[in-house]
């Protein structure tokens, strides 16, 4: 099965969902990184979108930008970083020139993520209790989309509906999400739960690594 790679609109839709669920931008970013790794949005981007949501700006698609010079700058930046993704502003004067134009190499999609944020988190009381049960604990990433029905079943279903949709207010977005979830009958959620044993087996087979 091919690996699911979320696009930015899909990830923004998830951010909007977490915003409505009263989570902070930092929490949402942590979950995205633990779930999607290098494909996650940056912390700065998550905070920026949360600010937009607070201002009732829930348009998930990129707004069109006028003027050819900006497109040229983006292409120049992309070529520069593709030649050497490890470049920084300190060691490349051309990169510094680009930053002065308002474009930062930190925006590069292939920039390595901080791996320390990907470590699984296990609460000590839970770990202690599991030890008393003498259960074998299999390592797997928290908030993993491959074993969370909310991700691999519900969110993926919602993503199809978000593809060409535009919201004009926070209330409109919340109403759409509530309506979308309410429109699903019990059999829909049951299907997501019934495939869990099969996915648990894949967790064991993949030694706790991500899969889709």
MDAnalysis code that builds the backbone (N, CA, C; Angstrom):
import MDAnalysis as mda
import numpy as np

u = mda.Universe.empty(636, n_residues=212, atom_resindex=np.repeat(np.arange(212), 3), trajectory=True)
u.add_TopologyAttr("name", ["N", "CA", "C"] * 212)
u.add_TopologyAttr("resid", np.arange(1, 213))
u.add_TopologyAttr("resname", ["UNK", "UNK", "UNK", "UNK", "UNK", "UNK", "UNK", "UNK", "UNK", "UNK", "UNK", "UNK", "UNK", "UNK", "UNK", "UNK", "UNK", "UNK", "UNK", "UNK", "UNK", "UNK", "UNK", "UNK", "UNK", "UNK", "UNK", "UNK", "UNK", "UNK", "UNK", "UNK", "UNK", "UNK", "UNK", "UNK", "UNK", "UNK", "UNK", "UNK", "UNK", "UNK", "UNK", "UNK", "UNK", "UNK", "UNK", "UNK", "UNK", "UNK", "UNK", "UNK", "UNK", "UNK", "UNK", "UNK", "UNK", "UNK", "UNK", "UNK", "UNK", "UNK", "UNK", "UNK", "UNK", "UNK", "UNK", "UNK", "UNK", "UNK", "UNK", "UNK", "UNK", "UNK", "UNK", "UNK", "UNK", "UNK", "UNK", "UNK", "UNK", "UNK", "UNK", "UNK", "UNK", "UNK", "UNK", "UNK", "UNK", "UNK", "UNK", "UNK", "UNK", "UNK", "UNK", "UNK", "UNK", "UNK", "UNK", "UNK", "UNK", "UNK", "UNK", "UNK", "UNK", "UNK", "UNK", "UNK", "UNK", "UNK", "UNK", "UNK", "UNK", "UNK", "UNK", "UNK", "UNK", "UNK", "UNK", "UNK", "UNK", "UNK", "UNK", "UNK", "UNK", "UNK", "UNK", "UNK", "UNK", "UNK", "UNK", "UNK", "UNK", "UNK", "UNK", "UNK", "UNK", "UNK", "UNK", "UNK", "UNK", "UNK", "UNK", "UNK", "UNK", "UNK", "UNK", "UNK", "UNK", "UNK", "UNK", "UNK", "UNK", "UNK", "UNK", "UNK", "UNK", "UNK", "UNK", "UNK", "UNK", "UNK", "UNK", "UNK", "UNK", "UNK", "UNK", "UNK", "UNK", "UNK", "UNK", "UNK", "UNK", "UNK", "UNK", "UNK", "UNK", "UNK", "UNK", "UNK", "UNK", "UNK", "UNK", "UNK", "UNK", "UNK", "UNK", "UNK", "UNK", "UNK", "UNK", "UNK", "UNK", "UNK", "UNK", "UNK", "UNK", "UNK", "UNK", "UNK", "UNK", "UNK", "UNK", "UNK", "UNK", "UNK", "UNK", "UNK", "UNK", "UNK", "UNK", "UNK"])
u.atoms.positions = np.array([
    [0.844, -1.189, 0.000],
    [0.000, 0.000, 0.000],
    [0.885, 1.246, 0.000],
    [0.597, 2.202, -0.896],
    [1.417, 3.401, -0.984],
    [1.268, 4.263, 0.259],
    [2.341, 4.962, 0.593],
    [2.344, 5.811, 1.784],
    [1.548, 7.076, 1.528],
    [0.671, 7.411, 2.442],
    [-0.154, 8.609, 2.313],
    [0.676, 9.834, 2.669],
    [0.776, 10.773, 1.740],
    [1.503, 12.019, 1.983],
    [0.494, 13.160, 1.969],
    [0.221, 13.763, 3.109],
    [-0.794, 14.816, 3.175],
    [-0.318, 16.093, 2.501],
    [-1.250, 16.766, 1.798],
    [-0.889, 18.071, 1.244],
    [-1.167, 19.152, 2.281],
    [-0.772, 20.374, 1.986],
    [-0.867, 21.434, 2.985],
    [-2.313, 21.799, 3.315],
    [-3.226, 21.672, 2.340],
    [-4.628, 21.984, 2.621],
    [-5.209, 20.966, 3.594],
    [-4.834, 19.696, 3.412],
    [-5.272, 18.634, 4.324],
    [-4.782, 18.918, 5.741],
    [-3.506, 19.298, 5.860],
    [-2.935, 19.583, 7.179],
    [-3.563, 20.821, 7.805],
    [-3.883, 21.818, 6.989],
    [-4.548, 23.011, 7.517],
    [-5.944, 22.667, 8.025],
    [-6.602, 21.718, 7.342],
    [-7.912, 21.277, 7.809],
    [-7.829, 20.619, 9.177],
    [-6.759, 19.850, 9.394],
    [-6.550, 19.230, 10.700],
    [-6.275, 20.300, 11.756],
    [-5.501, 21.328, 11.388],
    [-5.251, 22.438, 12.315],
    [-6.560, 23.107, 12.715],
    [-7.426, 23.315, 11.729],
    [-8.715, 23.947, 12.017],
    [-9.526, 23.087, 12.973],
    [-9.471, 21.773, 12.777],
    [-10.190, 20.854, 13.666],
    [-9.667, 20.979, 15.097],
    [-8.344, 20.989, 15.261],
    [-7.766, 21.110, 16.605],
    [-8.046, 22.483, 17.217],
    [-8.111, 23.509, 16.366],
    [-8.445, 24.851, 16.863],
    [-9.858, 24.854, 17.441],
    [-10.773, 24.228, 16.732],
    [-12.159, 24.146, 17.198],
    [-12.247, 23.302, 18.466],
    [-11.336, 22.327, 18.597],
    [-11.305, 21.487, 19.793],
    [-10.586, 22.161, 20.967],
    [-10.252, 23.464, 20.797],
    [-9.639, 24.274, 21.869],
    [-8.206, 23.859, 22.197],
    [-7.520, 23.197, 21.268],
    [-6.116, 22.887, 21.494],
    [-5.272, 24.103, 21.128],
    [-4.076, 24.184, 21.662],
    [-3.182, 25.295, 21.345],
    [-2.432, 24.993, 20.050],
    [-1.829, 26.030, 19.473],
    [-1.048, 25.844, 18.250],
    [0.135, 24.914, 18.511],
    [0.745, 25.035, 19.693],
    [1.885, 24.177, 20.041],
    [1.464, 22.714, 20.125],
    [0.293, 22.455, 20.728],
    [-0.207, 21.079, 20.822],
    [-0.481, 20.522, 19.435],
    [-1.130, 21.326, 18.597],
    [-1.462, 20.884, 17.244],
    [-0.191, 20.580, 16.453],
    [0.817, 21.430, 16.588],
    [2.083, 21.201, 15.880],
    [2.746, 19.920, 16.366],
    [2.749, 19.692, 17.674],
    [3.370, 18.487, 18.220],
    [2.687, 17.233, 17.674],
    [1.369, 17.265, 17.595],
    [0.631, 16.107, 17.084],
    [0.939, 15.890, 15.602],
    [0.989, 16.973, 14.827],
    [1.289, 16.847, 13.399],
    [2.679, 16.248, 13.180],
    [3.666, 16.698, 13.947],
    [5.032, 16.184, 13.802],
    [5.097, 14.714, 14.180],
    [4.429, 14.356, 15.272],
    [4.450, 12.965, 15.724],
    [3.684, 12.064, 14.764],
    [2.748, 12.646, 14.020],
    [1.942, 11.865, 13.092],
    [2.543, 11.821, 11.694],
    [2.961, 12.963, 11.184],
    [3.385, 13.054, 9.789],
    [4.877, 13.324, 9.600],
    [5.631, 13.451, 10.699],
    [7.078, 13.603, 10.588],
    [7.497, 14.794, 9.743],
    [8.341, 14.543, 8.726],
    [8.874, 15.611, 7.884],
    [7.805, 16.298, 7.046],
    [6.643, 15.679, 6.905],
    [5.571, 16.281, 6.114],
    [4.709, 17.245, 6.922],
    [4.980, 17.357, 8.219],
    [4.175, 18.236, 9.078],
    [4.476, 19.702, 8.803],
    [3.509, 20.551, 9.134],
    [3.718, 21.995, 9.040],
    [4.648, 22.435, 10.167],
    [5.373, 23.516, 9.956],
    [6.295, 24.008, 10.977],
    [5.521, 24.635, 12.134],
    [6.209, 24.795, 13.257],
    [5.588, 25.413, 14.428],
    [5.136, 26.835, 14.113],
    [5.973, 27.573, 13.394],
    [5.624, 28.952, 13.028],
    [4.384, 28.992, 12.148],
    [4.305, 28.059, 11.196],
    [3.143, 28.004, 10.303],
    [1.877, 27.673, 11.083],
    [1.968, 26.744, 12.019],
    [0.806, 26.380, 12.837],
    [0.311, 27.582, 13.637],
    [1.235, 28.317, 14.221],
    [0.851, 29.494, 15.009],
    [0.221, 30.561, 14.120],
    [0.763, 30.703, 12.918],
    [0.214, 31.684, 11.984],
    [-1.219, 31.338, 11.610],
    [-1.484, 30.044, 11.351],
    [-2.839, 29.632, 10.986],
    [-3.797, 29.752, 12.167],
    [-3.330, 29.497, 13.362],
    [-4.186, 29.679, 14.534],
    [-4.558, 31.150, 14.697],
    [-3.622, 32.053, 14.380],
    [-3.947, 33.482, 14.435],
    [-5.008, 33.831, 13.400],
    [-4.906, 33.222, 12.233],
    [-5.911, 33.457, 11.190],
    [-7.284, 32.963, 11.640],
    [-7.301, 31.762, 12.228],
    [-8.575, 31.209, 12.683],
    [-9.217, 32.110, 13.734],
    [-8.386, 32.664, 14.631],
    [-8.914, 33.556, 15.674],
    [-9.515, 34.819, 15.079],
    [-9.035, 35.184, 13.891],
    [-9.561, 36.362, 13.200],
    [-10.649, 35.993, 12.202],
    [-11.211, 34.784, 12.374],
    [-12.282, 34.292, 11.503],
    [-11.837, 34.109, 10.053],
    [-10.552, 33.941, 9.830],
    [-10.040, 33.642, 8.500],
    [-9.831, 32.137, 8.411],
    [-10.809, 31.445, 7.834],
    [-10.742, 29.986, 7.768],
    [-10.628, 29.504, 6.325],
    [-10.124, 30.354, 5.449],
    [-9.862, 29.973, 4.069],
    [-8.586, 29.135, 4.033],
    [-8.724, 27.849, 3.720],
    [-7.590, 26.931, 3.792],
    [-6.719, 26.938, 2.545],
    [-7.275, 27.387, 1.420],
    [-6.500, 27.450, 0.185],
    [-5.592, 28.674, 0.205],
    [-4.473, 28.593, -0.521],
    [-3.584, 29.739, -0.646],
    [-4.272, 30.836, -1.442],
    [-4.128, 32.057, -0.975],
    [-4.690, 33.186, -1.704],
    [-3.753, 33.555, -2.841],
    [-4.355, 33.900, -3.985],
    [-3.552, 34.244, -5.148],
    [-2.750, 35.514, -4.880],
    [-1.504, 35.492, -5.320],
    [-0.644, 36.653, -5.140],
    [-0.347, 37.275, -6.497],
    [-0.425, 38.564, -6.562],
    [-0.207, 39.262, -7.823],
    [1.266, 39.608, -7.991],
    [1.683, 39.727, -9.261],
    [3.043, 40.177, -9.538],
    [3.990, 39.046, -9.859],
    [4.704, 39.166, -10.994],
    [5.630, 38.120, -11.414],
    [6.908, 38.051, -10.592],
    [7.427, 39.159, -10.052],
    [8.706, 39.093, -9.321],
    [8.716, 38.091, -8.189],
    [7.604, 37.978, -7.433],
    [7.549, 37.059, -6.295],
    [7.734, 35.619, -6.757],
    [7.095, 35.260, -7.913],
    [7.223, 33.902, -8.421],
    [8.679, 33.618, -8.784],
    [9.357, 34.600, -9.367],
    [10.761, 34.438, -9.726],
    [11.613, 34.216, -8.490],
    [11.326, 34.955, -7.435],
    [12.086, 34.810, -6.199],
    [11.917, 33.410, -5.624],
    [10.692, 32.901, -5.641],
    [10.442, 31.568, -5.099],
    [11.210, 30.511, -5.887],
    [11.218, 30.632, -7.207],
    [11.934, 29.665, -8.034],
    [13.432, 29.736, -7.767],
    [13.925, 30.955, -7.604],
    [15.346, 31.144, -7.319],
    [15.714, 30.509, -5.989],
    [14.847, 30.691, -5.004],
    [15.088, 30.104, -3.687],
    [15.050, 28.590, -3.755],
    [14.070, 28.049, -4.475],
    [13.935, 26.594, -4.566],
    [15.158, 25.976, -5.230],
    [15.637, 26.602, -6.309],
    [16.820, 26.090, -6.994],
    [18.041, 26.142, -6.089],
    [18.162, 27.245, -5.349],
    [19.288, 27.419, -4.442],
    [19.326, 26.329, -3.379],
    [18.165, 26.029, -2.809],
    [18.105, 25.051, -1.727],
    [18.184, 23.622, -2.232],
    [17.675, 23.376, -3.453],
    [17.777, 22.039, -4.019],
    [19.233, 21.670, -4.290],
    [20.051, 22.679, -4.613],
    [21.468, 22.424, -4.852],
    [22.171, 22.014, -3.566],
    [21.771, 22.626, -2.448],
    [22.371, 22.309, -1.147],
    [21.364, 22.596, -0.046],
    [20.519, 21.610, 0.322],
    [19.471, 21.816, 1.334],
    [20.001, 22.201, 2.696],
    [21.291, 21.991, 2.949],
    [21.830, 22.275, 4.279],
    [22.281, 23.722, 4.426],
    [22.105, 24.533, 3.390],
    [22.561, 25.915, 3.449],
    [21.834, 26.690, 4.539],
    [22.534, 27.649, 5.111],
    [21.917, 28.538, 6.092],
    [22.171, 29.969, 5.675],
    [21.510, 30.902, 6.349],
    [21.687, 32.311, 6.035],
    [23.106, 32.770, 6.341],
    [23.751, 32.116, 7.304],
    [25.082, 32.558, 7.720],
    [26.138, 32.290, 6.660],
    [26.019, 31.129, 5.979],
    [27.104, 30.760, 5.075],
    [26.791, 31.004, 3.610],
    [25.663, 31.642, 3.298],
    [25.330, 31.879, 1.911],
    [24.804, 33.290, 1.712],
    [25.588, 34.175, 1.094],
    [25.141, 35.556, 0.907],
    [23.925, 35.659, 0.012],
    [23.790, 34.718, -0.966],
    [22.632, 34.758, -1.851],
    [21.365, 34.446, -1.072],
    [21.487, 33.523, -0.125],
    [20.332, 33.194, 0.710],
    [19.940, 34.383, 1.565],
    [20.959, 35.120, 2.063],
    [20.658, 36.305, 2.870],
    [19.942, 37.356, 2.034],
    [20.343, 37.448, 0.750],
    [19.677, 38.396, -0.146],
    [18.219, 38.028, -0.317],
    [17.956, 36.734, -0.448],
    [16.584, 36.271, -0.606],
    [15.774, 36.543, 0.641],
    [16.398, 36.367, 1.818],
    [15.659, 36.616, 3.048],
    [15.290, 38.090, 3.150],
    [16.180, 38.959, 2.692],
    [15.878, 40.385, 2.734],
    [14.695, 40.734, 1.850],
    [14.414, 39.872, 0.871],
    [13.250, 40.095, 0.011],
    [11.973, 39.546, 0.648],
    [12.121, 38.901, 1.783],
    [10.945, 38.380, 2.470],
    [10.747, 36.903, 2.306],
    [11.768, 36.196, 1.810],
    [11.679, 34.756, 1.607],
    [12.773, 34.095, 2.419],
    [12.424, 33.136, 3.277],
    [13.404, 32.505, 4.153],
    [13.642, 31.059, 3.771],
    [14.919, 30.595, 3.754],
    [15.211, 29.181, 3.480],
    [14.549, 28.240, 4.459],
    [14.117, 28.734, 5.613],
    [13.440, 27.870, 6.587],
    [12.136, 27.345, 6.040],
    [11.636, 27.966, 4.927],
    [10.373, 27.533, 4.344],
    [10.551, 26.292, 3.488],
    [11.790, 25.874, 3.249],
    [12.022, 24.746, 2.352],
    [11.352, 23.484, 2.877],
    [10.550, 22.793, 2.031],
    [9.772, 21.631, 2.497],
    [10.603, 20.438, 2.905],
    [11.877, 20.374, 2.476],
    [12.685, 19.198, 2.792],
    [13.617, 19.446, 3.965],
    [13.432, 20.562, 4.681],
    [14.304, 20.861, 5.810],
    [14.104, 19.813, 6.900],
    [15.188, 19.229, 7.436],
    [15.052, 18.196, 8.479],
    [14.332, 18.725, 9.706],
    [13.473, 17.897, 10.284],
    [12.750, 18.268, 11.487],
    [13.574, 17.905, 12.717],
    [13.278, 18.542, 13.820],
    [13.932, 18.230, 15.085],
    [13.466, 16.858, 15.553],
    [14.353, 15.889, 15.504],
    [13.965, 14.514, 15.804],
    [13.607, 14.293, 17.267],
    [14.007, 15.219, 18.148],
    [13.716, 15.017, 19.566],
    [12.232, 15.091, 19.839],
    [11.474, 15.721, 18.917],
    [10.033, 15.832, 19.147],
    [9.297, 14.574, 18.723],
    [10.010, 13.618, 18.123],
    [9.350, 12.427, 17.613],
    [9.375, 11.264, 18.600],
    [9.965, 11.463, 19.750],
    [10.057, 10.365, 20.711],
    [8.698, 10.073, 21.332],
    [8.359, 8.772, 21.486],
    [7.082, 8.428, 22.114],
    [7.027, 8.906, 23.557],
    [5.836, 9.324, 23.991],
    [5.647, 9.788, 25.364],
    [4.768, 8.780, 26.110],
    [5.267, 8.274, 27.219],
    [4.512, 7.310, 28.021],
    [4.431, 7.829, 29.449],
    [3.216, 8.042, 29.932],
    [3.037, 8.535, 31.297],
    [3.543, 7.484, 32.281],
    [4.280, 7.919, 33.298],
    [4.891, 6.989, 34.256],
    [3.856, 6.124, 34.976],
    [2.716, 6.684, 35.436],
    [1.713, 5.833, 36.102],
    [1.181, 4.733, 35.193],
    [1.000, 5.063, 33.905],
    [0.511, 4.063, 32.954],
    [1.564, 2.977, 32.760],
    [2.816, 3.400, 32.617],
    [3.902, 2.440, 32.427],
    [4.017, 1.499, 33.624],
    [3.899, 2.056, 34.819],
    [3.982, 1.250, 36.041],
    [2.839, 0.246, 36.116],
    [1.640, 0.700, 35.761],
    [0.467, -0.180, 35.814],
    [0.599, -1.325, 34.812],
    [1.090, -1.024, 33.605],
    [1.252, -2.067, 32.597],
    [2.275, -3.110, 33.039],
    [3.273, -2.670, 33.784],
    [4.277, -3.609, 34.297],
    [3.659, -4.577, 35.296],
    [2.693, -4.099, 36.089],
    [2.026, -4.981, 37.055],
    [1.177, -6.027, 36.343],
    [0.707, -5.690, 35.136],
    [-0.098, -6.636, 34.359],
    [0.768, -7.630, 33.594],
    [2.091, -7.347, 33.582],
    [3.041, -8.201, 32.856],
    [2.713, -8.269, 31.367],
    [2.270, -7.139, 30.828],
    [1.987, -7.046, 29.396],
    [3.256, -6.663, 28.647],
    [3.390, -7.171, 27.431],
    [4.494, -6.752, 26.565],
    [4.068, -5.464, 25.860],
    [4.811, -4.410, 26.086],
    [4.477, -3.113, 25.487],
    [5.251, -2.948, 24.191],
    [4.523, -2.817, 23.079],
    [5.156, -2.658, 21.777],
    [5.369, -1.175, 21.497],
    [6.580, -0.782, 21.122],
    [6.835, 0.640, 20.853],
    [6.156, 1.089, 19.567],
    [5.503, 2.213, 19.608],
    [4.936, 2.813, 18.402],
    [4.773, 4.304, 18.651],
    [4.812, 5.115, 17.612],
    [4.713, 6.566, 17.784],
    [3.334, 6.964, 18.290],
    [3.241, 7.911, 19.238],
    [1.945, 8.386, 19.702],
    [1.250, 9.182, 18.613],
    [-0.070, 9.247, 18.685],
    [-0.881, 9.971, 17.700],
    [-0.654, 9.436, 16.291],
    [-0.300, 8.157, 16.189],
    [-0.010, 7.582, 14.884],
    [-1.284, 7.455, 14.054],
    [-1.285, 7.971, 12.815],
    [-2.488, 7.909, 11.985],
    [-2.852, 6.499, 11.569],
    [-1.871, 5.584, 11.590],
    [-2.154, 4.227, 11.137],
    [-2.957, 3.405, 12.131],
    [-3.000, 3.813, 13.416],
    [-3.790, 3.058, 14.391],
    [-4.789, 3.941, 15.131],
    [-5.025, 5.132, 14.625],
    [-6.021, 6.030, 15.228],
    [-7.180, 6.185, 14.255],
    [-8.343, 5.576, 14.543],
    [-9.485, 5.680, 13.632],
    [-9.852, 7.117, 13.289],
    [-9.610, 8.044, 14.231],
    [-9.932, 9.441, 13.946],
    [-9.105, 9.951, 12.772],
    [-7.873, 9.445, 12.620],
    [-7.005, 9.888, 11.525],
    [-7.243, 9.097, 10.245],
    [-7.030, 7.775, 10.303],
    [-7.071, 6.998, 9.067],
    [-8.489, 6.792, 8.538],
    [-9.501, 7.022, 9.369],
    [-10.875, 6.785, 8.924],
    [-11.684, 8.084, 8.839],
    [-11.816, 8.795, 9.957],
    [-12.657, 9.992, 9.995],
    [-12.019, 11.171, 9.265],
    [-10.778, 11.524, 9.628],
    [-10.131, 12.694, 9.017],
    [-9.951, 12.513, 7.518],
    [-9.596, 11.301, 7.101],
    [-9.396, 11.070, 5.670],
    [-10.709, 11.233, 4.914],
    [-11.798, 10.809, 5.530],
    [-13.110, 10.999, 4.917],
    [-13.454, 12.482, 4.825],
    [-13.149, 13.231, 5.885],
    [-13.428, 14.665, 5.897],
    [-12.565, 15.411, 4.893],
    [-11.359, 14.904, 4.640],
    [-10.437, 15.590, 3.724],
    [-11.015, 15.687, 2.322],
    [-11.756, 14.663, 1.898],
    [-12.364, 14.691, 0.571],
    [-13.371, 15.835, 0.466],
    [-14.120, 16.051, 1.533],
    [-15.102, 17.130, 1.531],
    [-14.480, 18.509, 1.625],
    [-13.251, 18.581, 2.154],
    [-12.568, 19.870, 2.318],
    [-11.845, 20.322, 1.060],
    [-11.671, 19.407, 0.114],
    [-10.829, 19.686, -1.047],
    [-11.172, 20.998, -1.756],
    [-12.436, 21.209, -2.087],
    [-12.829, 22.403, -2.846],
    [-13.726, 23.331, -2.042],
    [-13.695, 23.206, -0.739],
    [-14.602, 24.008, 0.097],
    [-13.895, 25.232, 0.653],
    [-14.644, 26.332, 0.718],
    [-14.125, 27.578, 1.284],
    [-15.057, 28.052, 2.394],
    [-14.477, 28.350, 3.531],
    [-15.254, 28.859, 4.661],
    [-15.015, 30.361, 4.789],
    [-16.049, 31.066, 5.165],
    [-15.954, 32.520, 5.290],
    [-15.990, 32.982, 6.741],
    [-16.144, 32.049, 7.653],
    [-16.139, 32.411, 9.070],
    [-15.843, 31.178, 9.906],
    [-15.420, 31.417, 11.144],
    [-15.153, 30.330, 12.088],
    [-16.420, 29.523, 12.328],
    [-17.545, 30.231, 12.483],
    [-18.819, 29.559, 12.761],
    [-19.211, 28.634, 11.614],
    [-18.971, 29.093, 10.387],
    [-19.309, 28.274, 9.224],
    [-18.470, 26.998, 9.189],
    [-17.189, 27.132, 9.522],
    [-16.304, 25.963, 9.543],
    [-16.720, 24.980, 10.633],
    [-17.014, 25.503, 11.825],
    [-17.422, 24.638, 12.933],
    [-18.733, 23.929, 12.602],
    [-19.652, 24.660, 11.986],
    [-20.942, 24.070, 11.623],
    [-20.742, 22.943, 10.610],
    [-19.826, 23.156, 9.649],
    [-19.583, 22.131, 8.637],
    [-18.991, 20.873, 9.270],
    [-18.019, 21.044, 10.163],
    [-17.381, 19.894, 10.817],
    [-18.394, 19.124, 11.659],
    [-19.189, 19.851, 12.447],
    [-20.207, 19.194, 13.281],
    [-21.209, 18.439, 12.421],
    [-21.622, 19.081, 11.317],
    [-22.599, 18.460, 10.427],
    [-22.012, 17.230, 9.744],
    [-20.751, 17.335, 9.351],
    [-20.088, 16.223, 8.668],
    [-20.003, 14.996, 9.577],
    [-19.629, 15.217, 10.829],
    [-19.524, 14.104, 11.776],
    [-20.902, 13.529, 12.090],
    [-21.891, 14.423, 12.273],
    [-23.248, 13.979, 12.607],
    [-23.894, 13.197, 11.468],
    [-23.445, 13.450, 10.232],
    [-24.048, 12.775, 9.080],
    [-23.613, 11.313, 8.964],
    [-22.565, 10.940, 9.691],
    [-22.076, 9.563, 9.639],
    [-22.870, 8.678, 10.602],
    [-23.357, 7.561, 10.094],
    [-24.113, 6.663, 10.963],
    [-23.161, 5.753, 11.748],
    [-23.729, 4.938, 12.613],
    [-22.921, 4.084, 13.479],
    [-22.076, 3.094, 12.686],
    [-22.587, 2.651, 11.537],
    [-21.839, 1.671, 10.745],
    [-20.528, 2.259, 10.226],
    [-20.524, 3.563, 9.963],
    [-19.298, 4.216, 9.493],
    [-18.203, 4.129, 10.555],
    [-18.538, 4.500, 11.782],
    [-17.556, 4.456, 12.870],
    [-17.199, 3.013, 13.230],
    [-18.176, 2.111, 13.081],
    [-17.924, 0.701, 13.384],
    [-16.873, 0.122, 12.434],
    [-16.951, 0.522, 11.151],
    [-15.972, 0.026, 10.173],
    [-14.556, 0.456, 10.559],
    [-14.437, 1.705, 11.023],
    [-13.121, 2.194, 11.426],
    [-12.551, 1.418, 12.592],
    [-13.417, 0.999, 13.511],
    [-12.974, 0.244, 14.685],
    [-12.673, -1.212, 14.327],
    [-13.463, -1.774, 13.420],
    [-13.315, -3.187, 13.083],
    [-12.008, -3.494, 12.345],
    [-11.399, -2.489, 11.723],
    [-10.138, -2.751, 11.019],
    [-8.929, -2.610, 11.951],
    [-9.172, -2.246, 13.208],
    [-8.063, -2.054, 14.147],
    [-7.217, -3.314, 14.355],
    [-7.816, -4.513, 14.546],
    [-6.978, -5.710, 14.735],
    [-5.991, -5.918, 13.592],
    [-6.455, -5.681, 12.361],
    [-5.571, -5.824, 11.200],
    [-4.429, -4.810, 11.263],
    [-4.759, -3.601, 11.697],
    [-3.732, -2.556, 11.790],
    [-2.778, -2.827, 12.955],
    [-3.288, -3.395, 14.029],
    [-2.413, -3.766, 15.147],
    [-1.374, -4.795, 14.691],
    [-1.822, -5.732, 13.842],
    [-0.891, -6.734, 13.325],
    [0.217, -6.069, 12.514],
    [-0.164, -5.032, 11.751],
    [0.838, -4.320, 10.954],
    [1.833, -3.583, 11.850],
    [1.346, -3.101, 12.998],
    [2.245, -2.439, 13.948],
    [3.316, -3.418, 14.407],
    [2.893, -4.647, 14.709],
    [3.833, -5.681, 15.153],
    [4.803, -6.029, 14.027],
    [4.254, -6.203, 12.806],
    [5.089, -6.587, 11.668],
    [6.106, -5.506, 11.308],
    [5.706, -4.238, 11.479],
    [6.601, -3.127, 11.116],
    [7.465, -2.678, 12.283],
    [7.384, -3.411, 13.409],
    [8.182, -3.096, 14.601],
    [7.911, -1.679, 15.105],
    [6.650, -1.276, 15.038],
    [6.254, 0.016, 15.586],
    [6.480, 1.202, 14.680],
    [6.942, 0.978, 13.447],
    [7.187, 2.101, 12.543],
    [5.879, 2.551, 11.897],
    [5.902, 3.768, 11.321],
    [4.711, 4.294, 10.653],
    [4.393, 3.477, 9.409],
    [3.121, 3.359, 9.103],
    [2.686, 2.751, 7.854],
    [1.333, 3.348, 7.505],
    [0.909, 3.187, 6.267],
    [-0.394, 3.702, 5.820],
    [-1.027, 2.688, 4.893],
])
